[in-house]
Amino acid sequence: MEARLDHLVGCVWFRVWALVGFGLALGAVSLGPLLTLPLGLLALWLASNETARRSAFGLLTGAGGLCLFVAWIQQGGDNLDARPWLVMGLALSGLVVHARHGD
């Protein structure tokens, strides 16, 4: 039962990190300091928590999620070529899967 609770807590922290990563990536490509400053401070605070820090690979998942979202929006090729965004999103997701497989 304790192992299951630890897994659940890890999943919650992973999702929190993923949201922070998505927001930081969005701030980096679009909204700038409006998002990056508060989310950067939140990431530092999360990194200071040992339990939360174990799931920090969620940060990459969130950034990859933004890349995949942009690729999906641009699949018609109206403004941006979707392929680089798709490759980056899949690469970031692949890093996370590889890192999580080692646990």
ZISUL-V165603 format. One record per run of one state. SS is the DSSP state (helix for helix, strand for strand, loop for the rest). FROM is the first residue (numbers start at 1). TO is the last residue. Records with the same first field share a line. If there is no record, write none. Layout:
SS=FROM-TO ; FROM-TO
This chain:
loop=1-1 ; 32-32 ; 48-49 ; 54-57 ; 74-81 ; 102-103
helix=2-31 ; 33-47 ; 50-53 ; 58-73 ; 82-101
